[in-house]
Amino acid sequence: MRSTLLKLFNIKSVWLILRQLRKIWVRTVSFAFLALGSVVLAQTLGRLLPLSLGEKLGAGAVEQVLNILATSMLAVTTFSLSIAVSAFSTAAGSATPRATALLQEDHTTQNVLATFLGAFLFSLVGIVALKAGYYTQAGRLVLFATTVLMIAFVVVALLRWISHLSNFGRIEDTLERVEIAAAGALNRRLEKPWLGGKPQKQPPPATAQKVCSQDIGFVQHIDMGAVSKCAKELDLNVWVVALPGAFVHRASPLMYIDGPTVDDAGLAPLRAAFSCGQRRSFDQDPKFGLIVMSEIASRALSHSVNDPGTAIDVIDRLVRILAPWRSGVDALVDYPNITVPSLQTETLIEQAFRPIARDGAELIEVQIRLHKALCSLAEMDAATFRAASAKVSQDALKRADKRVLTTQEMRRLEQISASI
């Protein structure tokens, strides 16, 4: 699907379309239109059947079945929506509000709610059409068969919903979703460490023109193809400085351009390639996933929650997320006229583990697991992780609460840290 969209639209359009397809209203409206279309199609197909066939097969019962379906689906839809909202609130309270966006994009929840609402609209329109005398006897038969098929869809959706609710919105489910999103963003950045551009080895020239943002918010996505196309047309070299996840305002630079001076009208396509919003997005921002994971651990370590087991689980998941990351990799340069700064391993390690080191300073079990996790990363790839892991480990030792931890516990932490 993604490759087909890329042929029809530019990168930013594809990103915007995919973002909309994740929203619940898209599936709900799609199922609703299918339901309405099936009601109209029933009369068309009914013209191909003998009129007497509907009487023989009991198609007259369709109105009663539709009444039952309409009454039950309205209640089920309302109840299911309240359950979903409750799960979102639970995830925001037990994990972090930043994780609720991933639950709202859950395919099972969207499909179930869309099925229930579609069945309600199908039965409602069917009742109205029957009362208006729209159907022949054969058309009633087709409507009856369609109603039976709709009931089957509803039963399957109910079974999936019941199974899904056993885990939906719980802390383990939320952690799993955040881990998948964070790992996916990091792996995509590993495939294109500089988003298809060249690595930045030196700062932009002092004569380069600064291009500032006209929005206030977070950079969510950069259409590198649009930037490259505009740069070629204007004979420019571009130094991107605001990567996805950066907070920008009207005085902060998005990029620097080297070449002929460009007026505001010429800069508009360059600025348009940067999509900004009020919140950070997981798509091109691997640091955001790590921050959300550490936020969950910090909440678990708060005195009101006091759940060090969840913090330890987060540490283990962070190791899995970071393990594939490599520094100094070679990548194809798709846009040689764009220079992009590298994503620093030290920044990734710090944003993942430093909040946990701060909030778990009093808990020896969390401190031990933290230092062992840093040691594991250093052992897996010393060139990538050792320096950053050692720095965060030393910082964690300084933060360890010596008023609570015993001398033997501190000595053990120092031994693990020294092995890095």
C-alpha positions as CSV (number, residue, x, y, z in Angstrom):
1,M,0.0,0.0,0.0
2,R,2.8,2.4,0.9
3,S,4.6,1.8,-2.4
4,T,1.4,2.4,-4.4
5,L,0.8,5.7,-2.5
6,L,4.4,6.8,-3.2
7,K,3.8,6.5,-6.9
8,L,0.7,8.7,-6.7
9,F,1.7,11.3,-4.2
10,N,4.8,12.9,-2.7
11,I,6.3,11.8,0.6
12,K,4.4,14.3,2.8
13,S,1.1,13.4,1.2
14,V,1.7,9.7,1.9
15,W,2.6,10.5,5.5
16,L,-0.6,12.6,5.9
17,I,-2.8,10.0,4.3
18,L,-1.3,7.2,6.5
19,R,-1.8,9.3,9.6
20,Q,-5.5,9.8,8.7
21,L,-5.9,6.1,8.0
22,R,-4.9,5.4,11.6
23,K,-7.8,7.4,13.0
24,I,-10.9,5.6,14.2
25,W,-13.4,7.7,12.1
26,V,-11.9,6.4,8.8
27,R,-12.8,2.8,9.5
28,T,-16.1,3.8,11.1
29,V,-17.2,5.9,8.1
30,S,-16.0,3.2,5.7
31,F,-18.1,0.5,7.4
32,A,-21.0,2.8,7.5
33,F,-20.9,3.4,3.8
34,L,-20.6,-0.3,3.1
35,A,-23.7,-0.9,5.3
36,L,-25.7,1.7,3.5
37,G,-24.5,0.5,0.1
38,S,-25.6,-3.1,1.0
39,V,-29.2,-1.8,1.8
40,V,-29.4,-0.2,-1.6
41,L,-27.8,-3.1,-3.4
42,A,-30.4,-5.5,-1.9
43,Q,-33.2,-4.1,-4.0
44,T,-31.0,-4.2,-7.2
45,L,-30.1,-7.8,-6.7
46,G,-33.7,-8.6,-5.7
47,R,-34.9,-7.8,-9.3
48,L,-32.9,-10.8,-10.5
49,L,-34.8,-13.3,-8.3
50,P,-38.4,-14.7,-8.7
51,L,-41.0,-12.7,-6.7
52,S,-42.3,-15.9,-5.1
53,L,-39.0,-17.0,-3.7
54,G,-39.1,-14.4,-0.9
55,E,-42.5,-15.8,0.4
56,K,-41.2,-19.4,0.4
57,L,-38.1,-18.6,2.4
58,G,-39.7,-16.4,5.0
59,A,-38.2,-13.0,4.0
60,G,-41.1,-11.3,5.8
61,A,-39.3,-11.7,9.1
62,V,-36.5,-9.4,8.1
63,E,-38.2,-6.3,9.6
64,Q,-38.4,-7.9,13.1
65,V,-34.8,-9.0,12.9
66,L,-33.7,-5.5,11.8
67,N,-35.6,-4.0,14.8
68,I,-33.7,-6.3,17.2
69,L,-30.4,-5.5,15.5
70,A,-30.9,-1.8,15.6
71,T,-31.9,-1.8,19.3
72,S,-29.0,-4.0,20.4
73,M,-26.3,-2.4,18.3
74,L,-27.0,1.1,19.6
75,A,-26.5,-0.1,23.2
76,V,-23.5,-2.2,22.3
77,T,-21.8,0.6,20.4
78,T,-22.3,3.1,23.2
79,F,-21.1,0.6,25.8
80,S,-18.0,-0.4,23.7
81,L,-17.1,3.2,23.2
82,S,-17.2,3.8,26.9
83,I,-15.0,0.8,27.5
84,A,-12.5,2.2,24.9
85,V,-12.4,5.6,26.5
86,S,-12.0,4.0,30.0
87,A,-9.0,2.0,28.6
88,F,-7.4,5.2,27.2
89,S,-7.8,6.9,30.6
90,T,-6.3,3.9,32.4
91,A,-3.3,3.9,30.1
92,A,-2.8,7.6,30.6
93,G,-3.0,7.1,34.4
94,S,-0.9,3.9,34.7
95,A,1.6,4.6,32.0
96,T,1.8,8.1,30.4
97,P,-0.6,10.3,28.4
98,R,1.8,10.2,25.5
99,A,1.0,6.5,25.0
100,T,-2.7,6.9,24.6
101,A,-2.3,7.8,20.9
102,L,-1.0,4.3,20.2
103,L,-4.1,2.7,21.9
104,Q,-6.4,5.0,19.9
105,E,-4.8,3.6,16.7
106,D,-5.5,0.0,17.7
107,H,-6.9,-1.8,14.7
108,T,-9.1,-4.3,16.7
109,T,-10.8,-1.5,18.6
110,Q,-11.4,0.5,15.5
111,N,-12.7,-2.5,13.5
112,V,-15.1,-3.5,16.4
113,L,-16.6,-0.1,16.9
114,A,-16.9,0.4,13.1
115,T,-18.7,-3.0,12.8
116,F,-21.1,-2.1,15.6
117,L,-21.9,1.3,14.2
118,G,-22.1,0.0,10.7
119,A,-24.6,-2.7,11.8
120,F,-26.7,-0.1,13.6
121,L,-26.9,2.2,10.5
122,F,-27.6,-0.8,8.2
123,S,-30.5,-1.9,10.3
124,L,-31.8,1.6,10.7
125,V,-31.7,2.4,7.0
126,G,-33.2,-1.0,6.3
127,I,-36.2,-0.4,8.6
128,V,-36.8,3.0,7.0
129,A,-36.6,1.5,3.5
130,L,-39.1,-1.3,4.4
131,K,-41.5,1.2,5.9
132,A,-41.3,3.3,2.8
133,G,-42.2,0.3,0.6
134,Y,-38.8,0.4,-1.2
135,Y,-38.4,-3.4,-1.5
136,T,-40.2,-6.0,-3.5
137,Q,-40.7,-9.4,-2.0
138,A,-37.5,-10.7,-3.7
139,G,-35.7,-7.6,-2.5
140,R,-36.7,-8.5,1.0
141,L,-35.1,-11.9,0.6
142,V,-31.8,-10.3,-0.4
143,L,-32.1,-7.9,2.5
144,F,-32.8,-10.9,4.8
145,A,-29.7,-12.7,3.6
146,T,-27.6,-9.5,4.0
147,T,-28.9,-9.1,7.5
148,V,-27.9,-12.7,8.4
149,L,-24.4,-11.9,7.0
150,M,-24.3,-8.7,9.1
151,I,-25.2,-10.6,12.2
152,A,-22.3,-13.0,11.5
153,F,-19.9,-10.0,11.3
154,V,-21.3,-8.7,14.6
155,V,-20.9,-12.0,16.4
156,V,-17.3,-12.3,15.2
157,A,-16.6,-8.7,16.2
158,L,-18.1,-9.4,19.7
159,L,-15.9,-12.5,20.2
160,R,-12.8,-10.6,19.1
161,W,-13.8,-7.7,21.4
162,I,-14.2,-9.9,24.4
163,S,-10.9,-11.5,23.8
164,H,-9.2,-8.2,23.2
165,L,-10.6,-6.6,26.4
166,S,-8.7,-9.0,28.6
167,N,-5.4,-7.1,27.9
168,F,-6.4,-3.8,26.2
169,G,-5.2,-0.8,28.1
170,R,-3.2,-2.7,30.8
171,I,0.3,-1.6,31.5
172,E,1.8,-4.7,29.7
173,D,-0.2,-3.9,26.6
174,T,0.8,-0.3,26.7
175,L,4.4,-1.1,27.1
176,E,4.3,-3.6,24.2
177,R,2.8,-0.9,21.9
178,V,5.3,1.7,22.9
179,E,8.2,-0.7,22.4
180,I,7.0,-1.6,18.9
181,A,6.6,2.0,18.0
182,A,10.0,3.0,19.4
183,A,11.8,0.1,17.8
184,G,10.2,0.7,14.5
185,A,11.2,4.4,14.5
186,L,14.8,3.5,15.5
187,N,15.1,0.8,12.8
188,R,13.8,3.2,10.1
189,R,16.4,5.7,11.2
190,L,19.1,3.0,11.1
191,E,18.1,2.3,7.5
192,K,18.4,6.0,6.7
193,P,20.6,7.6,9.4
194,W,20.4,11.0,7.7
195,L,16.9,10.6,6.3
196,G,18.4,10.1,2.8
197,G,20.8,13.1,3.0
198,K,24.5,13.4,3.7
199,P,26.0,13.3,7.2
200,Q,27.0,16.6,8.6
201,K,30.8,16.7,9.2
202,Q,31.1,20.5,9.5
203,P,28.8,23.4,10.3
204,P,27.1,25.3,7.6
205,P,29.1,28.3,6.1
206,A,28.9,31.6,8.0
207,T,27.4,33.1,4.8
208,A,24.5,30.6,4.8
209,Q,21.0,32.0,4.9
210,K,18.9,31.0,8.0
211,V,15.4,29.7,7.3
212,C,13.2,30.0,10.3
213,S,9.9,28.3,11.2
214,Q,6.6,30.1,10.8
215,D,5.0,27.7,13.3
216,I,5.4,27.0,17.0
217,G,5.5,23.4,17.9
218,F,7.3,20.1,17.3
219,V,8.7,19.0,14.0
220,Q,6.8,15.8,13.2
221,H,8.0,15.0,9.7
222,I,10.4,16.2,7.0
223,D,9.6,15.6,3.3
224,M,13.2,15.3,2.2
225,G,12.2,14.8,-1.4
226,A,10.4,18.1,-1.5
227,V,13.4,19.8,0.1
228,S,15.8,18.3,-2.4
229,K,13.5,19.2,-5.4
230,C,13.2,22.8,-4.2
231,A,16.9,23.1,-3.5
232,K,17.7,21.9,-7.1
233,E,15.4,24.4,-8.6
234,L,17.0,27.2,-6.6
235,D,20.5,25.9,-6.9
236,L,21.0,25.5,-3.2
237,N,22.8,23.3,-0.7
238,V,20.7,22.7,2.5
239,W,21.8,22.1,6.1
240,V,18.9,20.7,8.1
241,V,19.2,21.6,11.8
242,A,15.7,20.9,13.1
243,L,15.2,17.1,13.1
244,P,11.8,15.4,13.9
245,G,11.2,15.9,17.6
246,A,12.7,19.4,17.8
247,F,10.7,22.2,19.2
248,V,10.7,25.2,16.9
249,H,9.3,28.7,17.0
250,R,9.5,31.7,14.7
251,A,13.1,32.5,15.7
252,S,14.5,29.0,15.5
253,P,16.1,27.8,12.3
254,L,14.7,24.8,10.4
255,M,17.7,24.8,8.0
256,Y,20.5,26.8,6.5
257,I,20.7,27.3,2.8
258,D,23.9,28.1,0.8
259,G,23.6,29.6,-2.6
260,P,21.7,32.5,-4.1
261,T,19.6,34.6,-1.7
262,V,16.0,33.5,-1.7
263,D,13.0,35.7,-0.7
264,D,10.1,34.6,1.5
265,A,8.1,33.4,-1.5
266,G,10.9,31.1,-2.6
267,L,11.4,29.8,0.9
268,A,7.7,28.8,1.3
269,P,8.1,25.3,-0.4
270,L,11.1,24.6,1.8
271,R,9.2,25.5,5.0
272,A,6.2,23.5,3.8
273,A,8.3,20.4,3.7
274,F,8.5,20.5,7.5
275,S,5.3,19.3,9.2
276,C,4.9,20.8,12.7
277,G,2.3,20.0,15.3
278,Q,1.5,20.4,18.9
279,R,2.7,17.0,19.9
280,R,5.7,14.8,19.0
281,S,5.1,11.9,16.7
282,F,6.7,8.4,16.8
283,D,7.1,8.1,13.0
284,Q,10.5,9.9,12.3
285,D,11.4,10.6,16.0
286,P,13.1,7.6,17.6
287,K,14.0,9.6,20.7
288,F,10.3,10.2,21.5
289,G,9.7,6.4,21.9
290,L,12.6,6.2,24.3
291,I,11.3,9.2,26.3
292,V,7.8,7.7,26.5
293,M,9.3,4.4,27.8
294,S,11.4,6.2,30.5
295,E,8.3,8.2,31.5
296,I,6.4,5.0,32.2
297,A,9.3,3.8,34.3
298,S,9.4,7.1,36.2
299,R,5.7,6.9,36.9
300,A,6.1,3.4,38.2
301,L,9.0,4.6,40.5
302,S,6.9,7.4,42.0
303,H,6.0,7.0,45.6
304,S,2.3,7.0,44.8
305,V,2.7,4.0,42.5
306,N,5.8,2.2,43.9
307,D,6.1,-0.4,41.2
308,P,9.8,-1.1,40.6
309,G,8.9,-4.3,38.7
310,T,7.5,-2.2,35.9
311,A,10.6,0.0,35.8
312,I,12.8,-3.1,35.5
313,D,10.6,-4.3,32.7
314,V,11.0,-1.0,30.9
315,I,14.8,-1.3,31.3
316,D,14.8,-4.7,29.7
317,R,12.6,-3.4,26.8
318,L,15.0,-0.4,26.3
319,V,17.8,-2.8,25.8
320,R,15.9,-4.6,23.1
321,I,15.0,-1.4,21.4
322,L,18.5,0.0,21.4
323,A,20.4,-3.3,20.6
324,P,20.1,-3.0,16.7
325,W,21.4,0.6,16.8
326,R,24.8,1.1,15.2
327,S,26.9,4.2,14.8
328,G,29.1,4.9,11.8
329,V,27.0,2.9,9.4
330,D,27.1,3.5,5.7
331,A,23.9,4.4,3.9
332,L,22.8,5.4,0.4
333,V,22.6,9.1,-0.2
334,D,19.4,9.9,-2.0
335,Y,19.6,13.7,-1.6
336,P,23.3,14.8,-2.0
337,N,22.3,18.5,-1.8
338,I,21.0,18.0,1.8
339,T,23.2,17.7,4.9
340,V,21.6,16.3,8.1
341,P,23.2,16.0,11.6
342,S,23.7,12.5,13.0
343,L,21.6,11.0,15.8
344,Q,24.0,10.7,18.7
345,T,24.2,7.4,20.6
346,E,24.9,9.3,23.8
347,T,21.6,11.2,23.4
348,L,19.7,8.0,22.9
349,I,21.3,6.4,26.0
350,E,20.8,9.4,28.2
351,Q,17.1,10.0,27.3
352,A,16.4,6.3,27.8
353,F,18.1,5.6,31.1
354,R,19.0,8.9,32.9
355,P,15.4,9.5,34.2
356,I,15.3,6.0,35.5
357,A,18.6,6.5,37.3
358,R,17.3,9.7,38.9
359,D,13.9,8.3,40.0
360,G,15.2,4.9,41.1
361,A,18.1,6.2,43.1
362,E,16.8,4.7,46.3
363,L,16.1,1.2,44.9
364,I,19.0,-1.2,44.7
365,E,17.1,-3.7,42.4
366,V,16.4,-0.9,39.9
367,Q,20.0,0.4,40.1
368,I,21.5,-3.1,39.6
369,R,19.3,-3.8,36.6
370,L,20.1,-0.4,35.1
371,H,23.9,-0.9,35.3
372,K,23.6,-4.4,34.0
373,A,21.5,-3.1,31.0
374,L,24.2,-0.6,30.2
375,C,26.8,-3.2,30.5
376,S,24.9,-5.5,28.2
377,L,24.7,-2.8,25.5
378,A,28.5,-2.1,25.8
379,E,29.2,-5.9,25.5
380,M,27.0,-6.2,22.4
381,D,28.7,-3.3,20.5
382,A,31.5,-1.6,22.3
383,A,32.2,0.8,19.5
384,T,28.6,2.1,19.6
385,F,27.6,1.9,23.2
386,R,30.6,1.7,25.5
387,A,31.4,5.4,25.9
388,A,27.8,6.5,26.3
389,S,26.9,3.6,28.6
390,A,29.9,4.3,30.8
391,K,29.0,8.0,31.1
392,V,25.4,7.2,32.0
393,S,26.5,4.5,34.5
394,Q,28.8,7.0,36.2
395,D,26.0,9.5,36.4
396,A,23.7,6.9,37.9
397,L,26.4,6.1,40.6
398,K,26.5,9.8,41.5
399,R,22.7,9.9,41.8
400,A,22.4,6.7,43.9
401,D,21.1,7.6,47.3
402,K,23.9,6.7,49.7
403,R,21.6,7.4,52.6
404,V,19.4,4.4,51.7
405,L,21.8,2.0,50.0
406,T,24.3,0.2,52.1
407,T,28.1,0.2,51.6
408,Q,27.9,-3.4,50.2
409,E,25.2,-2.4,47.7
410,M,27.2,0.7,46.6
411,R,30.3,-1.5,46.1
412,R,28.3,-3.9,44.0
413,L,27.1,-1.1,41.8
414,E,30.6,0.2,41.4
415,Q,31.8,-3.2,40.4
416,I,29.2,-3.5,37.6
417,S,29.9,0.0,36.5
418,A,33.6,-0.6,36.3
419,S,33.1,-3.6,34.0
420,I,31.6,-1.3,31.4
